[in-house]
């Protein structure tokens, strides 16, 4: 199988060589490695050109800055492999993938899914308890589907997986979205997918320890992003004969919890009004509010949790907004 790897490159001067080296170790001679430099202000573009001059399998593409979605779309236009793999410029492929793919009995599957390791936890997150092999439609994943979508995120992220390029067709990443554009791409691709081949092996390392990591950056668009992907997720589930209600409930509540976690745990430039609006939306969700109240009751740091318990119990978004902003400024 011929594979095209697409790496969006922006401010990646310190990590790009490591990412490229990880893809080339043991890689086949017909590999196509596309480095899409996205108008980066540092030396990333020059590094792309240098790497391309050193190995015929590498092509450097340059475009004005448009974000990761635009860079991935540029790569898709240039991809010529039977399969496409997306790799972030600060991540790595782990050894063994090329050897496994050489003997993989894939026939008409449109996706090959494998495990990843997150640097932030140091733990491998695999597709287990799935066994190696073919899975017809999402319904064959049964009770493991929710974990793959929400807990590990293996089905929701653009990695760690290979997409059959013919199945991608004209599908592209939505360049108007600043978050969840990858989730939407995956959901829309899965709507076109009849079978997935799963590997238990871990072949992708996600280096999610930088300041740009979602878990370390304060942003206020998680609820809006979930609202964008929810209708597509519902169509996907119905298409596979699955009841969407429990999955949509999980999607909505997790978005609320993640947004709450960023508001209470991260520093950033959101104003008092913006914070209040977000807390109000979270507290208006009865299911999310119940989960938050339960977590706060069980919080081992009882004294520190008191202001949050009061704000959630009394449904005071203004209080929570003022407290988190004051804590950020003075603590």
C-alpha positions in Angstrom: 0.0 0.0 0.0 1.3 3.4 -0.9 0.9 6.0 1.9 0.9 9.8 1.9 1.8 11.5 5.2 0.6 15.1 5.6 2.3 17.2 8.3 1.0 20.8 8.7 4.0 22.9 9.7 3.7 26.2 11.6 6.3 27.4 14.1 7.7 23.9 14.1 11.4 24.7 13.8 12.3 22.9 17.0 10.2 19.7 16.5 9.8 19.1 12.7 13.0 17.2 12.2 12.1 14.8 15.0 8.7 14.2 13.4 10.1 13.6 10.0 12.8 11.3 11.3 10.1 9.2 13.1 8.2 8.7 9.8 11.2 7.7 7.7 12.6 5.0 10.0 11.8 1.8 8.2 9.4 3.5 5.8 8.8 2.1 2.3 10.6 3.6 -0.7 7.3 4.8 -2.2 6.2 6.8 0.8 5.0 10.3 0.1 5.8 12.8 2.9 4.2 16.2 2.4 5.4 19.0 4.6 2.9 21.8 4.3 4.5 25.0 5.6 1.6 27.3 6.6 3.1 30.8 6.4 5.3 30.2 9.5 7.2 33.3 10.7 10.2 31.3 11.9 12.7 29.0 10.1 10.1 26.2 9.5 9.8 26.9 5.8 13.6 26.7 5.3 13.8 23.5 7.3 11.0 22.0 5.1 13.1 22.8 2.0 16.2 21.4 3.5 14.5 18.1 4.5 13.0 17.8 1.0 16.4 18.3 -0.6 17.8 15.4 1.5 15.1 12.8 0.6 13.2 12.3 -2.6 10.2 11.0 -0.6 9.7 14.4 0.9 7.9 17.3 -0.8 7.8 20.8 0.7 4.7 22.8 0.0 4.4 26.5 1.0 1.1 28.4 1.5 0.0 31.6 3.2 -1.0 31.1 6.8 -4.5 29.7 7.1 -4.4 27.3 10.0 -4.0 23.6 10.4 -7.2 22.8 8.4 -6.1 24.8 5.4 -2.7 23.1 5.6 -4.2 19.6 5.8 -6.4 20.5 2.8 -3.4 21.6 0.8 -1.8 18.3 1.6 -4.9 16.4 0.6 -4.9 18.1 -2.8 -1.3 16.9 -3.4 -1.6 13.4 -1.9 -1.1 10.5 -4.3 -1.0 7.5 -1.9 -3.7 4.9 -1.6 -3.8 5.8 2.1 -3.4 9.2 4.0 -2.0 9.6 7.5 -2.0 12.9 9.3 0.9 13.7 11.7 1.3 16.9 13.7 4.7 18.6 13.5 5.4 18.1 17.2 4.3 14.5 17.3 6.0 11.2 16.3 5.3 7.9 14.7 6.5 5.0 16.9 8.5 2.1 15.6 6.7 -0.9 14.1 4.0 0.6 12.0 5.5 0.1 8.6 6.4 -3.5 9.4 2.8 -4.3 10.5 1.2 -2.6 7.5 3.3 -4.7 5.1 1.4 -7.9 6.1 -1.9 -6.4 7.0 -4.8 -8.3 5.4 -6.8 -5.2 4.5 -9.2 -5.6 1.6 -12.0 -3.0 1.3 -11.7 -1.3 4.7 -11.7 2.5 4.5 -9.8 3.2 7.8 -7.0 1.6 9.8 -7.1 2.5 13.4 -4.3 2.0 16.0 -3.2 3.2 19.4 -1.4 6.3 20.6 0.7 7.3 23.6 0.2 10.7 25.2 3.3 12.4 26.5 1.2 14.3 29.1 0.4 11.0 30.8 3.2 8.7 29.7 0.6 6.0 29.2 -0.4 4.2 26.1 -4.0 4.6 25.0 -4.9 1.7 22.8 -7.9 0.4 20.9 -8.1 -2.4 23.4 -10.3 -4.3 24.3 -10.7 -4.5 20.5 -8.9 -7.4 18.9 -6.9 -7.1 15.7 -9.2 -7.4 12.7 -12.1 -6.0 10.7 -15.1 -4.3 12.2 -18.2 -3.9 10.0 -19.9 -0.6 10.6 -19.8 1.3 13.9 -22.6 -0.9 15.4 -20.1 -3.8 15.6 -18.1 -1.8 18.2 -21.1 -1.9 20.5 -20.4 -0.6 24.0 -16.8 0.3 23.1 -17.8 3.0 20.6 -18.4 5.6 23.3 -14.9 5.1 24.7 -13.4 5.4 21.2 -15.3 8.6 20.5 -15.1 10.4 23.9 -12.7 8.8 26.4 -9.7 7.9 24.2 -10.8 10.1 21.3 -9.2 7.6 18.9 -12.1 7.8 16.5 -12.5 11.6 16.9 -9.0 12.8 16.3 -7.3 12.9 12.8 -4.7 10.6 14.3 -3.8 7.7 15.0 -5.2 6.2 11.8 -4.9 5.9 8.1 -7.7 7.0 5.7 -8.3 5.4 2.4 -7.8 8.3 0.0 -10.5 7.1 -2.4 -13.0 7.2 0.5 -12.0 10.7 1.4 -12.9 11.9 -2.1 -13.8 15.6 -2.0 -14.2 15.7 1.8 -12.0 18.5 3.3 -11.5 20.1 6.7 -13.7 23.0 7.5 -11.4 26.0 7.5 -13.9 28.3 9.2 -13.7 26.2 12.5 -11.0 27.0 15.0 -11.6 23.8 17.0 -13.3 20.5 16.4 -12.6 20.8 12.7 -10.8 17.4 13.0 -13.7 15.9 14.9 -16.1 17.0 12.2 -13.9 15.6 9.4 -13.7 12.3 11.1 -17.5 12.1 11.7 -18.2 12.9 8.0 -15.6 10.4 6.9 -17.1 7.7 9.1 -20.5 8.4 7.4 -18.8 7.1 4.3 -17.1 4.2 6.0 -18.4 0.6 5.9 -15.5 -1.1 7.7 -12.6 -0.3 9.9 -9.5 -2.4 10.5 -8.2 -2.2 14.1 -4.7 -2.7 15.4 -4.0 -3.1 19.1 -0.5 -1.8 18.6 0.6 1.7 19.7 2.3 3.6 16.8 1.6 7.3 17.4 3.0 9.5 20.1 1.1 12.7 20.9 3.4 15.3 22.5 0.6 17.2 24.2 2.7 19.0 26.8 3.1 22.4 25.1 1.3 25.7 25.9 -0.9 25.2 22.9 -2.4 22.0 24.2 -6.1 22.2 24.8 -5.8 21.1 28.4 -3.4 24.0 29.1 -5.0 26.9 27.1 -8.0 29.0 28.2 -10.5 29.3 25.4 -14.2 29.8 25.4 -15.5 28.0 22.2 -15.8 24.4 23.4 -19.6 24.6 23.7 -20.1 26.2 20.3 -17.7 23.6 18.8 -19.7 20.7 20.2 -22.9 22.2 18.9 -21.4 22.2 15.4 -20.4 18.6 15.5 -23.5 17.2 17.3 -25.9 17.1 14.3 -23.2 15.3 12.2 -22.7 12.8 15.0 -26.4 12.2 15.3 -26.6 11.4 11.6 -23.7 9.1 11.8 -25.2 7.1 14.7 -28.7 6.9 13.1 -27.0 5.7 9.8 -25.5 2.9 11.7 -28.7 1.9 13.4 -27.6 3.2 16.9 -29.7 5.2 19.3 -28.0 8.6 19.3 -29.5 9.8 22.7 -26.8 8.4 25.1 -23.9 9.5 22.8 -25.3 13.0 22.3 -25.8 13.3 26.1 -22.2 12.3 26.6 -21.0 14.7 24.0 -22.9 17.6 25.4 -22.0 16.9 29.1 -18.3 16.4 28.3 -18.1 19.7 26.4 -19.6 21.4 29.5 -17.2 19.7 31.9 -14.2 20.5 29.6 -15.2 24.1 29.3 -15.7 24.3 33.1 -12.3 22.8 33.6 -10.6 25.4 31.4 -12.4 28.3 33.1 -11.5 27.1 36.6 -8.0 25.8 35.9 -6.3 27.9 33.2 -5.1 31.4 32.9 -6.2 33.5 29.9 -7.7 36.7 28.6 -11.4 36.0 28.8 -13.3 39.0 30.3 -15.7 38.8 33.2 -18.7 39.0 30.9 -17.4 36.2 28.7 -16.7 34.0 31.7 -20.2 34.7 33.1 -21.9 33.8 29.8 -20.0 30.5 29.6 -20.7 29.6 33.2 -24.4 30.4 32.7 -24.5 28.0 29.7 -22.8 25.3 31.7 -25.1 25.7 34.7 -28.2 25.7 32.5 -27.4 22.1 31.5 -29.1 20.1 34.2 -27.0 16.9 33.5 -23.7 18.8 33.5 -24.6 20.6 36.7 -25.4 17.3 38.4 -22.1 15.8 37.4 -20.2 18.9 38.5 -22.0 19.0 41.9 -21.1 15.3 42.5 -17.5 15.9 41.6 -17.2 18.9 43.9 -18.8 16.9 46.8 -16.1 14.3 46.3 -13.2 16.8 45.8 -10.4 15.9 48.3 -9.5 19.6 48.6 -12.7 20.5 50.4 -11.8 24.0 51.4 -10.6 25.0 47.9 -13.7 23.5 46.4 -16.1 25.5 48.6 -16.5 28.6 46.3 -17.1 26.3 43.3 -19.6 24.2 45.3 -21.5 27.4 46.2 -21.5 28.8 42.7 -22.7 25.5 41.2 -25.3 24.7 43.9 -26.8 28.2 43.8 -26.4 28.5 40.0 -24.5 31.8 40.3 -22.5 32.2 37.0 -21.5 35.8 37.9 -20.0 34.6 41.2 -18.0 31.8 39.5 -16.9 34.3 36.8 -15.7 36.9 39.3 -14.0 34.3 41.5 -12.0 32.6 38.7 -11.0 36.0 37.3 -9.9 37.2 40.7 -8.0 34.0 41.4 -6.2 34.3 38.1 -5.1 37.9 38.8 -4.1 37.7 42.5 -3.0 34.1 43.1 
